[in-house]
Amino acid sequence: MKIVRVPLLLCALLATGSGFAEDAKINTDSPDTLIATVNGIAYPLDVFRVFYLSRMQQTQGENTPAMQQQAFDEFMGLIVASQEGARRKLESDRNVVAALKLEQMKVMSNAALAAMAQEIKPLMTISRQRMTR
């Protein structure tokens, strides 16, 4: 198994989308930017970024070097286990198919709700009488 790691500081910069990464001439907005290559399969930074932000929300953690390392290690474990599942051809298992469908529905639902929320303009009606009291 070959794992190519991005240095921890670079991981932090890329995961948070920091301006420092841009100063270092790293295109963090490109879908082609990779976080790792495992067993010849390249994994994009965008996938790690979603994983990292999800972990931050789940643990209500802070963006620290320890959290970054832990998330990266978990991500690598997820990749290895996922590759083993693919090697065993588990993608056709009916429980896996159902779980993937459910996960896809959740992602699409969240994306639709986020898009709708951006379209809504909040109404702010405060009467002047209330403001002067």
N, CA, C and O atoms as CSV, one atom per row, in Angstrom:
chain,resi,resn,atom,element,x,y,z
A,1,MET,N,N,0.848,-1.165,0.000
A,1,MET,CA,C,0.000,0.000,0.000
A,1,MET,C,C,0.892,1.226,0.000
A,1,MET,O,O,1.783,1.356,0.840
A,2,LYS,N,N,0.654,2.119,-0.936
A,2,LYS,CA,C,1.435,3.344,-1.017
A,2,LYS,C,C,0.544,4.508,-0.605
A,2,LYS,O,O,-0.527,4.713,-1.177
A,3,ILE,N,N,0.993,5.268,0.390
A,3,ILE,CA,C,0.263,6.447,0.842
A,3,ILE,C,C,1.172,7.652,0.651
A,3,ILE,O,O,2.309,7.673,1.123
A,4,VAL,N,N,0.658,8.642,-0.041
A,4,VAL,CA,C,1.388,9.881,-0.202
A,4,VAL,C,C,0.683,10.906,0.666
A,4,VAL,O,O,-0.474,11.245,0.418
A,5,ARG,N,N,1.379,11.404,1.689
A,5,ARG,CA,C,0.774,12.360,2.615
A,5,ARG,C,C,1.201,13.781,2.281
A,5,ARG,O,O,2.333,14.042,1.875
A,6,VAL,N,N,0.275,14.661,2.464
A,6,VAL,CA,C,0.578,16.077,2.358
A,6,VAL,C,C,0.999,16.512,3.749
A,6,VAL,O,O,0.362,16.119,4.727
A,7,PRO,N,N,2.041,17.305,3.870
A,7,PRO,CA,C,2.458,17.734,5.205
A,7,PRO,C,C,1.295,18.335,5.985
A,7,PRO,O,O,0.387,18.938,5.413
A,8,LEU,N,N,1.342,18.159,7.301
A,8,LEU,CA,C,0.245,18.562,8.174
A,8,LEU,C,C,-0.123,20.030,8.008
A,8,LEU,O,O,-1.309,20.358,7.962
A,9,LEU,N,N,0.845,20.909,7.918
A,9,LEU,CA,C,0.544,22.328,7.760
A,9,LEU,C,C,-0.206,22.576,6.463
A,9,LEU,O,O,-1.175,23.335,6.433
A,10,LEU,N,N,0.243,21.936,5.394
A,10,LEU,CA,C,-0.442,22.086,4.118
A,10,LEU,C,C,-1.856,21.565,4.211
A,10,LEU,O,O,-2.774,22.168,3.654
A,11,CYS,N,N,-2.053,20.444,4.912
A,11,CYS,CA,C,-3.391,19.883,5.135
A,11,CYS,C,C,-4.288,20.917,5.797
A,11,CYS,O,O,-5.429,21.125,5.386
A,12,ALA,N,N,-3.758,21.552,6.814
A,12,ALA,CA,C,-4.543,22.553,7.549
A,12,ALA,C,C,-4.921,23.708,6.638
A,12,ALA,O,O,-6.060,24.175,6.648
A,13,LEU,N,N,-3.969,24.159,5.861
A,13,LEU,CA,C,-4.244,25.274,4.962
A,13,LEU,C,C,-5.278,24.902,3.914
A,13,LEU,O,O,-6.185,25.680,3.619
A,14,LEU,N,N,-5.136,23.715,3.356
A,14,LEU,CA,C,-6.059,23.287,2.316
A,14,LEU,C,C,-7.449,23.010,2.865
A,14,LEU,O,O,-8.447,23.352,2.231
A,15,ALA,N,N,-7.522,22.397,4.030
A,15,ALA,CA,C,-8.818,22.055,4.614
A,15,ALA,C,C,-9.602,23.294,4.991
A,15,ALA,O,O,-10.828,23.309,4.887
A,16,THR,N,N,-8.921,24.313,5.418
A,16,THR,CA,C,-9.622,25.523,5.841
A,16,THR,C,C,-9.746,26.535,4.722
A,16,THR,O,O,-10.413,27.557,4.880
A,17,GLY,N,N,-9.110,26.265,3.591
A,17,GLY,CA,C,-9.188,27.197,2.474
A,17,GLY,C,C,-8.478,28.509,2.775
A,17,GLY,O,O,-8.875,29.561,2.273
A,18,SER,N,N,-7.460,28.454,3.567
A,18,SER,CA,C,-6.747,29.654,4.011
A,18,SER,C,C,-6.088,30.386,2.858
A,18,SER,O,O,-5.671,29.779,1.872
A,19,GLY,N,N,-6.001,31.689,2.998
A,19,GLY,CA,C,-5.316,32.514,2.015
A,19,GLY,C,C,-3.845,32.200,1.933
A,19,GLY,O,O,-3.219,32.463,0.906
A,20,PHE,N,N,-3.260,31.635,3.000
A,20,PHE,CA,C,-1.848,31.272,2.973
A,20,PHE,C,C,-1.565,30.246,1.884
A,20,PHE,O,O,-0.519,30.287,1.236
A,21,ALA,N,N,-2.502,29.327,1.691
A,21,ALA,CA,C,-2.300,28.310,0.664
A,21,ALA,C,C,-2.249,28.968,-0.712
A,21,ALA,O,O,-1.487,28.546,-1.581
A,22,GLU,N,N,-3.062,30.003,-0.904
A,22,GLU,CA,C,-3.033,30.703,-2.176
A,22,GLU,C,C,-1.703,31.407,-2.352
A,22,GLU,O,O,-1.158,31.437,-3.456
A,23,ASP,N,N,-1.165,31.984,-1.260
A,23,ASP,CA,C,0.130,32.643,-1.342
A,23,ASP,C,C,1.226,31.662,-1.741
A,23,ASP,O,O,2.209,32.051,-2.371
A,24,ALA,N,N,1.061,30.394,-1.378
A,24,ALA,CA,C,2.056,29.375,-1.703
A,24,ALA,C,C,1.836,28.804,-3.102
A,24,ALA,O,O,2.464,27.813,-3.475
A,25,LYS,N,N,0.947,29.425,-3.875
A,25,LYS,CA,C,0.671,29.010,-5.258
A,25,LYS,C,C,0.017,27.634,-5.339
A,25,LYS,O,O,0.257,26.888,-6.288
A,26,ILE,N,N,-0.807,27.295,-4.351
A,26,ILE,CA,C,-1.542,26.036,-4.366
A,26,ILE,C,C,-2.984,26.355,-4.710
A,26,ILE,O,O,-3.623,27.156,-4.028
A,27,ASN,N,N,-3.500,25.740,-5.755
A,27,ASN,CA,C,-4.862,26.001,-6.188
A,27,ASN,C,C,-5.824,25.106,-5.420
A,27,ASN,O,O,-6.098,23.981,-5.836
A,28,THR,N,N,-6.338,25.606,-4.297
A,28,THR,CA,C,-7.233,24.806,-3.461
A,28,THR,C,C,-8.650,24.769,-4.010
A,28,THR,O,O,-9.477,23.997,-3.524
A,29,ASP,N,N,-8.948,25.589,-5.017
A,29,ASP,CA,C,-10.288,25.605,-5.595
A,29,ASP,C,C,-10.439,24.615,-6.742
A,29,ASP,O,O,-11.554,24.369,-7.202
A,30,SER,N,N,-9.351,24.055,-7.202
A,30,SER,CA,C,-9.396,23.123,-8.317
A,30,SER,C,C,-9.881,21.751,-7.863
A,30,SER,O,O,-9.399,21.226,-6.859
A,31,PRO,N,N,-10.827,21.168,-8.587
A,31,PRO,CA,C,-11.254,19.812,-8.233
A,31,PRO,C,C,-10.165,18.772,-8.496
A,31,PRO,O,O,-10.298,17.616,-8.095
A,32,ASP,N,N,-9.092,19.181,-9.168
A,32,ASP,CA,C,-7.991,18.271,-9.472
A,32,ASP,C,C,-6.933,18.218,-8.372
A,32,ASP,O,O,-6.022,17.392,-8.437
A,33,THR,N,N,-7.037,19.090,-7.358
A,33,THR,CA,C,-6.062,19.090,-6.265
A,33,THR,C,C,-6.242,17.823,-5.446
A,33,THR,O,O,-7.349,17.519,-5.003
A,34,LEU,N,N,-5.151,17.080,-5.243
A,34,LEU,CA,C,-5.214,15.791,-4.549
A,34,LEU,C,C,-4.733,15.909,-3.111
A,34,LEU,O,O,-3.858,16.717,-2.800
A,35,ILE,N,N,-5.314,15.094,-2.240
A,35,ILE,CA,C,-4.870,15.016,-0.846
A,35,ILE,C,C,-3.992,13.788,-0.637
A,35,ILE,O,O,-3.075,13.811,0.184
A,36,ALA,N,N,-4.268,12.714,-1.378
A,36,ALA,CA,C,-3.481,11.483,-1.217
A,36,ALA,C,C,-3.709,10.562,-2.406
A,36,ALA,O,O,-4.708,10.660,-3.119
A,37,THR,N,N,-2.746,9.661,-2.595
A,37,THR,CA,C,-2.886,8.564,-3.545
A,37,THR,C,C,-2.635,7.287,-2.758
A,37,THR,O,O,-1.575,7.117,-2.156
A,38,VAL,N,N,-3.617,6.391,-2.767
A,38,VAL,CA,C,-3.527,5.144,-2.002
A,38,VAL,C,C,-3.752,3.979,-2.964
A,38,VAL,O,O,-4.776,3.909,-3.644
A,39,ASN,N,N,-2.789,3.075,-3.009
A,39,ASN,CA,C,-2.862,1.925,-3.911
A,39,ASN,C,C,-3.157,2.337,-5.345
A,39,ASN,O,O,-3.921,1.676,-6.049
A,40,GLY,N,N,-2.542,3.440,-5.769
A,40,GLY,CA,C,-2.693,3.909,-7.142
A,40,GLY,C,C,-3.963,4.692,-7.411
A,40,GLY,O,O,-4.187,5.117,-8.544
A,41,ILE,N,N,-4.797,4.895,-6.411
A,41,ILE,CA,C,-6.038,5.639,-6.587
A,41,ILE,C,C,-5.872,7.010,-5.942
A,41,ILE,O,O,-5.532,7.121,-4.764
A,42,ALA,N,N,-6.119,8.048,-6.734
A,42,ALA,CA,C,-5.974,9.424,-6.256
A,42,ALA,C,C,-7.273,9.881,-5.601
A,42,ALA,O,O,-8.366,9.574,-6.077
A,43,TYR,N,N,-7.137,10.620,-4.502
A,43,TYR,CA,C,-8.286,11.148,-3.769
A,43,TYR,C,C,-8.204,12.668,-3.741
A,43,TYR,O,O,-7.202,13.235,-3.305
A,44,PRO,N,N,-9.276,13.332,-4.213
A,44,PRO,CA,C,-9.248,14.794,-4.289
A,44,PRO,C,C,-9.374,15.463,-2.928
A,44,PRO,O,O,-9.980,14.934,-1.996
A,45,LEU,N,N,-8.783,16.638,-2.855
A,45,LEU,CA,C,-8.849,17.451,-1.647
A,45,LEU,C,C,-10.300,17.745,-1.252
A,45,LEU,O,O,-10.627,17.781,-0.066
A,46,ASP,N,N,-11.163,17.955,-2.243
A,46,ASP,CA,C,-12.568,18.271,-1.948
A,46,ASP,C,C,-13.228,17.196,-1.086
A,46,ASP,O,O,-14.025,17.515,-0.204
A,47,VAL,N,N,-12.906,15.932,-1.333
A,47,VAL,CA,C,-13.495,14.843,-0.548
A,47,VAL,C,C,-12.990,14.910,0.890
A,47,VAL,O,O,-13.761,14.761,1.838
A,48,PHE,N,N,-11.688,15.136,1.038
A,48,PHE,CA,C,-11.142,15.269,2.392
A,48,PHE,C,C,-11.731,16.484,3.092
A,48,PHE,O,O,-12.035,16.418,4.283
A,49,ARG,N,N,-11.897,17.585,2.380
A,49,ARG,CA,C,-12.441,18.805,2.977
A,49,ARG,C,C,-13.844,18.550,3.537
A,49,ARG,O,O,-14.152,18.984,4.647
A,50,VAL,N,N,-14.685,17.858,2.786
A,50,VAL,CA,C,-16.035,17.541,3.264
A,50,VAL,C,C,-15.953,16.627,4.487
A,50,VAL,O,O,-16.679,16.821,5.462
A,51,PHE,N,N,-15.069,15.630,4.432
A,51,PHE,CA,C,-14.879,14.725,5.569
A,51,PHE,C,C,-14.412,15.503,6.797
A,51,PHE,O,O,-14.936,15.312,7.894
A,52,TYR,N,N,-13.427,16.379,6.609
A,52,TYR,CA,C,-12.859,17.139,7.721
A,52,TYR,C,C,-13.900,18.057,8.368
A,52,TYR,O,O,-14.011,18.111,9.593
A,53,LEU,N,N,-14.650,18.767,7.549
A,53,LEU,CA,C,-15.674,19.663,8.090
A,53,LEU,C,C,-16.758,18.880,8.818
A,53,LEU,O,O,-17.278,19.333,9.838
A,54,SER,N,N,-17.100,17.708,8.295
A,54,SER,CA,C,-18.077,16.845,8.964
A,54,SER,C,C,-17.568,16.395,10.333
A,54,SER,O,O,-18.309,16.407,11.316
A,55,ARG,N,N,-16.302,16.001,10.383
A,55,ARG,CA,C,-15.707,15.580,11.662
A,55,ARG,C,C,-15.673,16.738,12.653
A,55,ARG,O,O,-15.936,16.551,13.841
A,56,MET,N,N,-15.348,17.934,12.165
A,56,MET,CA,C,-15.321,19.113,13.037
A,56,MET,C,C,-16.708,19.366,13.631
A,56,MET,O,O,-16.832,19.689,14.813
A,57,GLN,N,N,-17.748,19.219,12.810
A,57,GLN,CA,C,-19.111,19.432,13.296
A,57,GLN,C,C,-19.518,18.343,14.285
A,57,GLN,O,O,-20.116,18.638,15.321
A,58,GLN,N,N,-19.200,17.097,13.975
A,58,GLN,CA,C,-19.572,15.979,14.844
A,58,GLN,C,C,-18.918,16.084,16.214
A,58,GLN,O,O,-19.549,15.806,17.234
A,59,THR,N,N,-17.667,16.481,16.234
A,59,THR,CA,C,-16.933,16.522,17.496
A,59,THR,C,C,-16.966,17.900,18.142
A,59,THR,O,O,-16.488,18.082,19.262
A,60,GLN,N,N,-17.533,18.869,17.429
A,60,GLN,CA,C,-17.523,20.257,17.876
A,60,GLN,C,C,-16.105,20.669,18.266
A,60,GLN,O,O,-15.876,21.393,19.235
A,61,GLY,N,N,-15.173,20.173,17.466
A,61,GLY,CA,C,-13.758,20.417,17.743
A,61,GLY,C,C,-13.260,21.705,17.126
A,61,GLY,O,O,-13.937,22.344,16.321
A,62,GLU,N,N,-12.067,22.061,17.527
A,62,GLU,CA,C,-11.400,23.232,16.983
A,62,GLU,C,C,-10.400,22.782,15.926
A,62,GLU,O,O,-9.933,21.643,15.934
A,63,ASN,N,N,-10.088,23.683,15.035
A,63,ASN,CA,C,-9.128,23.397,13.976
A,63,ASN,C,C,-7.717,23.477,14.554
A,63,ASN,O,O,-7.059,24.516,14.493
A,64,THR,N,N,-7.272,22.355,15.115
A,64,THR,CA,C,-5.941,22.280,15.720
A,64,THR,C,C,-5.100,21.273,14.943
A,64,THR,O,O,-5.649,20.442,14.220
A,65,PRO,N,N,-3.787,21.334,15.080
A,65,PRO,CA,C,-2.949,20.324,14.422
A,65,PRO,C,C,-3.317,18.891,14.831
A,65,PRO,O,O,-3.283,17.983,14.001
A,66,ALA,N,N,-3.663,18.689,16.096
A,66,ALA,CA,C,-4.048,17.347,16.559
A,66,ALA,C,C,-5.333,16.888,15.870
A,66,ALA,O,O,-5.441,15.732,15.460
A,67,MET,N,N,-6.306,17.789,15.743
A,67,MET,CA,C,-7.568,17.448,15.075
A,67,MET,C,C,-7.321,17.154,13.595
A,67,MET,O,O,-7.907,16.229,13.033
A,68,GLN,N,N,-6.462,17.938,12.976
A,68,GLN,CA,C,-6.143,17.726,11.569
A,68,GLN,C,C,-5.495,16.368,11.358
A,68,GLN,O,O,-5.844,15.649,10.422
A,69,GLN,N,N,-4.559,16.019,12.219
A,69,GLN,CA,C,-3.885,14.731,12.097
A,69,GLN,C,C,-4.856,13.584,12.329
A,69,GLN,O,O,-4.842,12.595,11.595
A,70,GLN,N,N,-5.700,13.713,13.350
A,70,GLN,CA,C,-6.683,12.670,13.641
A,70,GLN,C,C,-7.648,12.482,12.475
A,70,GLN,O,O,-7.950,11.353,12.089
A,71,ALA,N,N,-8.130,13.587,11.916
A,71,ALA,CA,C,-9.060,13.501,10.785
A,71,ALA,C,C,-8.378,12.879,9.570
A,71,ALA,O,O,-8.970,12.053,8.875
A,72,PHE,N,N,-7.134,13.277,9.318
A,72,PHE,CA,C,-6.409,12.711,8.181
A,72,PHE,C,C,-6.207,11.208,8.368
A,72,PHE,O,O,-6.378,10.439,7.421
A,73,ASP,N,N,-5.845,10.782,9.583
A,73,ASP,CA,C,-5.658,9.358,9.857
A,73,ASP,C,C,-6.974,8.586,9.680
A,73,ASP,O,O,-6.980,7.491,9.118
A,74,GLU,N,N,-8.075,9.150,10.155
A,74,GLU,CA,C,-9.382,8.516,9.979
A,74,GLU,C,C,-9.751,8.430,8.503
A,74,GLU,O,O,-10.301,7.427,8.047
A,75,PHE,N,N,-9.443,9.493,7.763
A,75,PHE,CA,C,-9.718,9.515,6.331
A,75,PHE,C,C,-8.931,8.421,5.618
A,75,PHE,O,O,-9.469,7.737,4.747
A,76,MET,N,N,-7.668,8.254,5.981
A,76,MET,CA,C,-6.858,7.198,5.382
A,76,MET,C,C,-7.424,5.820,5.720
A,76,MET,O,O,-7.462,4.938,4.862
A,77,GLY,N,N,-7.863,5.631,6.959
A,77,GLY,CA,C,-8.493,4.367,7.344
A,77,GLY,C,C,-9.762,4.102,6.551
A,77,GLY,O,O,-10.025,2.973,6.138
A,78,LEU,N,N,-10.544,5.150,6.342
A,78,LEU,CA,C,-11.771,5.037,5.555
A,78,LEU,C,C,-11.453,4.632,4.116
A,78,LEU,O,O,-12.138,3.795,3.528
A,79,ILE,N,N,-10.415,5.234,3.567
A,79,ILE,CA,C,-10.013,4.903,2.193
A,79,ILE,C,C,-9.612,3.433,2.085
A,79,ILE,O,O,-10.067,2.726,1.185
A,80,VAL,N,N,-8.767,2.980,2.996
A,80,VAL,CA,C,-8.283,1.590,2.947
A,80,VAL,C,C,-9.457,0.611,3.098
A,80,VAL,O,O,-9.551,-0.366,2.356
A,81,ALA,N,N,-10.341,0.873,4.053
A,81,ALA,CA,C,-11.499,-0.013,4.260
A,81,ALA,C,C,-12.430,0.018,3.044
A,81,ALA,O,O,-12.974,-1.013,2.649
A,82,SER,N,N,-12.610,1.195,2.458
A,82,SER,CA,C,-13.460,1.326,1.276
A,82,SER,C,C,-12.877,0.558,0.093
A,82,SER,O,O,-13.603,-0.102,-0.650
A,83,GLN,N,N,-11.562,0.651,-0.073
A,83,GLN,CA,C,-10.921,-0.097,-1.151
A,83,GLN,C,C,-11.087,-1.600,-0.940
A,83,GLN,O,O,-11.276,-2.347,-1.900
A,84,GLU,N,N,-11.016,-2.041,0.309
A,84,GLU,CA,C,-11.224,-3.470,0.600
A,84,GLU,C,C,-12.654,-3.874,0.269
A,84,GLU,O,O,-12.884,-4.958,-0.266
A,85,GLY,N,N,-13.612,-3.013,0.584
A,85,GLY,CA,C,-15.008,-3.295,0.229
A,85,GLY,C,C,-15.196,-3.406,-1.278
A,85,GLY,O,O,-15.933,-4.269,-1.757
A,86,ALA,N,N,-14.532,-2.536,-2.016
A,86,ALA,CA,C,-14.598,-2.600,-3.476
A,86,ALA,C,C,-13.931,-3.864,-3.987
A,86,ALA,O,O,-14.429,-4.497,-4.918
A,87,ARG,N,N,-12.785,-4.244,-3.376
A,87,ARG,CA,C,-12.095,-5.471,-3.783
A,87,ARG,C,C,-12.994,-6.685,-3.591
A,87,ARG,O,O,-12.965,-7.630,-4.379
A,88,ARG,N,N,-13.791,-6.641,-2.530
A,88,ARG,CA,C,-14.720,-7.754,-2.255
A,88,ARG,C,C,-16.023,-7.628,-3.035
A,88,ARG,O,O,-16.915,-8.464,-2.891
A,89,LYS,N,N,-16.138,-6.590,-3.858
A,89,LYS,CA,C,-17.320,-6.347,-4.692
A,89,LYS,C,C,-18.598,-6.192,-3.853
A,89,LYS,O,O,-19.659,-6.702,-4.214
A,90,LEU,N,N,-18.471,-5.486,-2.741
A,90,LEU,CA,C,-19.605,-5.291,-1.842
A,90,LEU,C,C,-20.583,-4.222,-2.318
A,90,LEU,O,O,-21.655,-4.059,-1.734
A,91,GLU,N,N,-20.223,-3.492,-3.373
A,91,GLU,CA,C,-21.122,-2.443,-3.858
A,91,GLU,C,C,-22.440,-2.995,-4.386
A,91,GLU,O,O,-23.400,-2.243,-4.554
A,92,SER,N,N,-22.500,-4.302,-4.652
A,92,SER,CA,C,-23.756,-4.896,-5.119
A,92,SER,C,C,-24.556,-5.555,-3.987
A,92,SER,O,O,-25.668,-6.029,-4.216
A,93,ASP,N,N,-24.006,-5.589,-2.780
A,93,ASP,CA,C,-24.731,-6.120,-1.624
A,93,ASP,C,C,-25.970,-5.250,-1.380
A,93,ASP,O,O,-25.874,-4.023,-1.396
A,94,ARG,N,N,-27.103,-5.863,-1.159
A,94,ARG,CA,C,-28.352,-5.098,-1.081
A,94,ARG,C,C,-28.352,-4.100,0.076
A,94,ARG,O,O,-28.924,-3.019,-0.059
A,95,ASN,N,N,-27.728,-4.428,1.208
A,95,ASN,CA,C,-27.658,-3.480,2.321
A,95,ASN,C,C,-26.757,-2.291,1.996
A,95,ASN,O,O,-27.029,-1.162,2.402
A,96,VAL,N,N,-25.690,-2.561,1.264
A,96,VAL,CA,C,-24.787,-1.481,0.850
A,96,VAL,C,C,-25.509,-0.575,-0.144
A,96,VAL,O,O,-25.417,0.649,-0.050
A,97,VAL,N,N,-26.221,-1.166,-1.087
A,97,VAL,CA,C,-26.976,-0.384,-2.076
A,97,VAL,C,C,-27.990,0.515,-1.366
A,97,VAL,O,O,-28.112,1.694,-1.698
A,98,ALA,N,N,-28.712,-0.033,-0.395
A,98,ALA,CA,C,-29.714,0.744,0.341
A,98,ALA,C,C,-29.058,1.875,1.138
A,98,ALA,O,O,-29.562,2.998,1.153
A,99,ALA,N,N,-27.946,1.580,1.793
A,99,ALA,CA,C,-27.248,2.600,2.581
A,99,ALA,C,C,-26.714,3.716,1.687
A,99,ALA,O,O,-26.789,4.893,2.041
A,100,LEU,N,N,-26.174,3.340,0.523
A,100,LEU,CA,C,-25.673,4.345,-0.408
A,100,LEU,C,C,-26.810,5.226,-0.931
A,100,LEU,O,O,-26.651,6.439,-1.068
A,101,LYS,N,N,-27.940,4.616,-1.216
A,101,LYS,CA,C,-29.101,5.376,-1.691
A,101,LYS,C,C,-29.563,6.358,-0.614
A,101,LYS,O,O,-29.855,7.516,-0.913
A,102,LEU,N,N,-29.630,5.904,0.623
A,102,LEU,CA,C,-30.031,6.772,1.729
A,102,LEU,C,C,-29.041,7.924,1.893
A,102,LEU,O,O,-29.449,9.071,2.078
A,103,GLU,N,N,-27.763,7.631,1.826
A,103,GLU,CA,C,-26.734,8.666,1.968
A,103,GLU,C,C,-26.846,9.684,0.840
A,103,GLU,O,O,-26.697,10.886,1.063
A,104,GLN,N,N,-27.109,9.200,-0.370
A,104,GLN,CA,C,-27.274,10.096,-1.515
A,104,GLN,C,C,-28.486,11.005,-1.304
A,104,GLN,O,O,-28.423,12.196,-1.609
A,105,MET,N,N,-29.576,10.461,-0.789
A,105,MET,CA,C,-30.773,11.261,-0.527
A,105,MET,C,C,-30.485,12.334,0.521
A,105,MET,O,O,-30.948,13.466,0.384
A,106,LYS,N,N,-29.729,11.997,1.563
A,106,LYS,CA,C,-29.381,12.969,2.602
A,106,LYS,C,C,-28.543,14.105,2.023
A,106,LYS,O,O,-28.788,15.278,2.306
A,107,VAL,N,N,-27.560,13.746,1.217
A,107,VAL,CA,C,-26.675,14.757,0.622
A,107,VAL,C,C,-27.475,15.680,-0.292
A,107,VAL,O,O,-27.319,16.899,-0.227
A,108,MET,N,N,-28.319,15.118,-1.135
A,108,MET,CA,C,-29.131,15.926,-2.047
A,108,MET,C,C,-30.108,16.805,-1.282
A,108,MET,O,O,-30.324,17.961,-1.648
A,109,SER,N,N,-30.694,16.271,-0.230
A,109,SER,CA,C,-31.624,17.046,0.593
A,109,SER,C,C,-30.909,18.224,1.238
A,109,SER,O,O,-31.412,19.347,1.203
A,110,ASN,N,N,-29.746,17.982,1.825
A,110,ASN,CA,C,-28.978,19.056,2.456
A,110,ASN,C,C,-28.549,20.108,1.438
A,110,ASN,O,O,-28.582,21.304,1.726
A,111,ALA,N,N,-28.148,19.665,0.253
A,111,ALA,CA,C,-27.730,20.609,-0.786
A,111,ALA,C,C,-28.922,21.456,-1.240
A,111,ALA,O,O,-28.782,22.661,-1.447
A,112,ALA,N,N,-30.081,20.837,-1.394
A,112,ALA,CA,C,-31.282,21.574,-1.810
A,112,ALA,C,C,-31.692,22.581,-0.738
A,112,ALA,O,O,-32.027,23.722,-1.056
A,113,LEU,N,N,-31.667,22.170,0.525
A,113,LEU,CA,C,-32.029,23.076,1.612
A,113,LEU,C,C,-31.055,24.257,1.698
A,113,LEU,O,O,-31.471,25.390,1.941
A,114,ALA,N,N,-29.771,23.993,1.500
A,114,ALA,CA,C,-28.777,25.068,1.527
A,114,ALA,C,C,-28.998,26.033,0.366
A,114,ALA,O,O,-28.889,27.247,0.538
A,115,ALA,N,N,-29.306,25.503,-0.807
A,115,ALA,CA,C,-29.558,26.356,-1.971
A,115,ALA,C,C,-30.811,27.204,-1.748
A,115,ALA,O,O,-30.828,28.390,-2.075
A,116,MET,N,N,-31.854,26.595,-1.192
A,116,MET,CA,C,-33.084,27.334,-0.916
A,116,MET,C,C,-32.848,28.406,0.138
A,116,MET,O,O,-33.395,29.504,0.034
A,117,ALA,N,N,-32.050,28.107,1.141
A,117,ALA,CA,C,-31.769,29.072,2.207
A,117,ALA,C,C,-31.045,30.293,1.656
A,117,ALA,O,O,-31.248,31.406,2.142
A,118,GLN,N,N,-30.208,30.097,0.653
A,118,GLN,CA,C,-29.495,31.231,0.072
A,118,GLN,C,C,-30.414,32.114,-0.766
A,118,GLN,O,O,-30.132,33.295,-0.969
A,119,GLU,N,N,-31.503,31.544,-1.246
A,119,GLU,CA,C,-32.450,32.308,-2.063
A,119,GLU,C,C,-33.408,33.129,-1.206
A,119,GLU,O,O,-34.004,34.088,-1.696
A,120,ILE,N,N,-33.563,32.770,0.050
A,120,ILE,CA,C,-34.508,33.448,0.932
A,120,ILE,C,C,-33.879,34.720,1.477
A,120,ILE,O,O,-32.768,34.708,2.007
A,121,LYS,N,N,-34.606,35.806,1.337
A,121,LYS,CA,C,-34.151,37.068,1.903
A,121,LYS,C,C,-34.933,37.285,3.190
A,121,LYS,O,O,-36.164,37.289,3.177
A,122,PRO,N,N,-34.236,37.462,4.286
A,122,PRO,CA,C,-34.936,37.630,5.553
A,122,PRO,C,C,-35.758,38.916,5.559
A,122,PRO,O,O,-35.333,39.954,5.051
A,123,LEU,N,N,-36.930,38.816,6.141
A,123,LEU,CA,C,-37.789,39.979,6.293
A,123,LEU,C,C,-37.510,40.609,7.639
A,123,LEU,O,O,-37.550,39.941,8.672
A,124,MET,N,N,-37.234,41.869,7.621
A,124,MET,CA,C,-36.962,42.540,8.876
A,124,MET,C,C,-37.912,43.724,8.979
A,124,MET,O,O,-37.718,44.758,8.339
A,125,THR,N,N,-38.915,43.553,9.775
A,125,THR,CA,C,-39.869,44.635,9.969
A,125,THR,C,C,-39.909,44.979,11.442
A,125,THR,O,O,-40.486,44.257,12.255
A,126,ILE,N,N,-39.308,46.056,11.756
A,126,ILE,CA,C,-39.325,46.545,13.125
A,126,ILE,C,C,-40.041,47.891,13.087
A,126,ILE,O,O,-39.646,48.804,12.361
A,127,SER,N,N,-41.077,47.992,13.866
A,127,SER,CA,C,-41.804,49.250,13.856
A,127,SER,C,C,-40.980,50.333,14.530
A,127,SER,O,O,-40.242,50.065,15.478
A,128,ARG,N,N,-41.107,51.529,14.049
A,128,ARG,CA,C,-40.351,52.643,14.622
A,128,ARG,C,C,-40.798,52.941,16.046
A,128,ARG,O,O,-40.022,53.451,16.854
A,129,GLN,N,N,-42.039,52.624,16.348
A,129,GLN,CA,C,-42.521,52.854,17.701
A,129,GLN,C,C,-41.745,51.984,18.694
A,129,GLN,O,O,-41.383,52.442,19.778
A,130,ARG,N,N,-41.499,50.759,18.326
A,130,ARG,CA,C,-40.757,49.849,19.201
A,130,ARG,C,C,-39.314,50.310,19.383
A,130,ARG,O,O,-38.743,50.166,20.464
A,131,MET,N,N,-38.737,50.854,18.341
A,131,MET,CA,C,-37.353,51.272,18.398
A,131,MET,C,C,-37.158,52.491,19.306
A,131,MET,O,O,-36.091,52.647,19.900
A,132,THR,N,N,-38.178,53.360,19.422
A,132,THR,CA,C,-38.043,54.558,20.232
A,132,THR,C,C,-38.366,54.332,21.693
A,132,THR,O,O,-38.113,55.206,22.522
A,133,ARG,N,N,-38.901,53.217,22.016
A,133,ARG,CA,C,-39.257,52.943,23.409
A,133,ARG,C,C,-38.117,52.499,24.223
A,133,ARG,O,O,-38.276,52.233,25.414
